[in-house]
Amino acid sequence: MQIIWIGLIVAIIDQISKNIVVSSLKPHQSIPIIQNIFHLTYVQNTGAAFSMLRGKTYFFILVSSLIIIAIIYFAHKIPKEKRLLRMMLGFVLGGATGNLIDRVRLGFVVDFFDFRIWPVFNIADSAVVIGMIVIAYYLITDPELKF
């Protein structure tokens, strides 16, 4: 249940932040927070990371749905003492859910964190990346972790 609660919190925070961006900015509008370093820029992303596979909305809806189902299915198999791992699965669940909501509702994902040297991203993307890095670490280093 902890994984689902964390996922829900991440998805809610993600959706609130995206709703603020959509209601405050026009597509491609950018507000400098730290000039030439960090801006809030409203981007409508129909692809995946780095805008790869643009326009494959149904494909990403399917993939996101499968990831969400897999996390919910495997959640009960993660030992309770693996709290960080459970939290990171919640991050991935919430991130996948947040971006899935965008794809179903809008046909694209709302991105807005713009560091100028990296593609624009959002809270859901951050949660997925952080979660997957820690999960990969667990899978590599914990021989007792079996699904």
Buried (B, 14 or more C-beta within 10 A) or exposed (E): EBBBEBBBBBBEBBBEBBEEBBEEBEEEBBEEEEEEEEBBBBBBBBBBEEBEEEEBBEEBBEBBBEBBEBBBEEBEEBEEEBEEBBBBBBBBBBBBBBBBBBBEEBEBBBBBBBEBEEBBBBBBBBBBBBBBEBBEEBEEEEEEBEE
